[in-house]
């Protein structure tokens, strides 16, 4: 077995993403209850994360003294644009 050196950035990224790996591991397999268990658990996780993001956005808007509408529009714009940006970046790298 060959062990490779792990860089600092890679180690930090693995540590930061550990939370999402655990959250993903909570979702049950699709064959349980015909997929309904995984659907319901995933739906609950999405609801919880959405609530947390909304609360963080509200606090952030209060801290930097932005109107709620401006904070909401800015975060919605970032939330919808960043995944497309990362997908485009990945496609460009693989070409």
C-alpha positions as CSV (number, residue, x, y, z in Angstrom):
1,X,0.0,0.0,0.0
2,X,1.4,3.4,-1.0
3,X,0.8,6.3,1.4
4,X,0.8,9.7,-0.2
5,X,1.7,13.0,1.5
6,X,-1.3,15.1,2.2
7,X,-1.0,18.9,1.8
8,X,-2.2,21.4,4.3
9,X,-5.0,22.7,2.0
10,X,-6.3,19.1,1.4
11,X,-6.3,18.3,5.1
12,X,-8.2,21.4,6.0
13,X,-10.7,20.8,3.2
14,X,-11.3,17.3,4.4
15,X,-11.8,18.5,8.0
16,X,-14.2,21.3,6.9
17,X,-16.2,18.9,4.7
18,X,-16.5,16.2,7.4
19,X,-19.8,17.7,8.7
20,X,-21.4,17.3,5.2
21,X,-20.1,13.7,5.0
22,X,-21.8,12.9,8.3
23,X,-25.0,14.6,7.2
24,X,-25.0,12.5,4.0
25,X,-24.4,9.3,6.0
26,X,-27.6,9.9,8.0
27,X,-29.8,9.4,5.0
28,X,-30.9,5.8,4.9
29,X,-30.5,3.6,1.8
30,X,-33.1,3.8,-1.0
31,X,-34.3,0.2,-0.6
32,X,-35.8,0.9,2.9
33,X,-39.6,1.6,2.6
34,X,-39.3,1.8,-1.1
35,X,-37.2,4.9,-1.0
36,X,-39.6,6.9,1.2
37,X,-37.3,6.8,4.2
38,X,-34.4,8.4,2.3
39,X,-36.8,10.9,0.8
40,X,-38.3,12.0,4.1
41,X,-34.9,12.2,5.9
42,X,-33.4,14.1,3.0
43,X,-36.4,16.5,3.0
44,X,-36.0,17.1,6.7
45,X,-32.3,17.7,6.3
46,X,-32.9,20.2,3.5
47,X,-35.5,22.0,5.8
48,X,-33.1,22.2,8.7
49,X,-30.3,23.5,6.6
50,X,-32.5,26.1,4.9
51,X,-33.7,27.3,8.3
52,X,-30.1,27.6,9.5
53,X,-29.0,29.5,6.4
54,X,-32.0,31.8,6.8
55,X,-31.1,32.5,10.5
56,X,-27.4,33.1,9.6
57,X,-28.5,35.5,6.9
58,X,-30.8,37.4,9.3
59,X,-28.0,37.8,11.8
60,X,-25.5,38.8,9.2
61,X,-27.9,41.4,7.8
62,X,-28.3,42.8,11.3
63,X,-24.6,42.9,12.0
64,X,-23.7,44.7,8.9
65,X,-26.9,46.9,9.0
66,X,-28.5,45.8,5.7
67,X,-32.2,45.8,5.0
68,X,-33.7,42.3,5.1
69,X,-34.7,42.5,1.4
70,X,-31.1,43.4,0.3
71,X,-29.7,40.6,2.4
72,X,-32.2,38.1,1.1
73,X,-31.7,39.0,-2.6
74,X,-27.9,39.0,-2.2
75,X,-27.8,35.6,-0.5
76,X,-30.3,34.1,-3.0
77,X,-28.2,35.4,-5.9
78,X,-25.1,33.8,-4.4
79,X,-26.9,30.6,-3.5
80,X,-28.1,30.2,-7.1
81,X,-24.9,31.3,-8.9
82,X,-22.2,29.6,-6.9
83,X,-23.2,26.0,-7.8
84,X,-23.2,27.0,-11.5
85,X,-19.8,28.6,-11.1
86,X,-18.3,25.5,-9.6
87,X,-19.9,23.3,-12.2
88,X,-18.5,25.5,-15.0
89,X,-15.0,25.5,-13.3
90,X,-15.1,21.7,-13.1
91,X,-16.1,21.4,-16.7
92,X,-13.3,23.8,-17.8
93,X,-10.7,21.8,-15.8
94,X,-11.8,18.5,-17.3
95,X,-11.6,19.7,-20.9
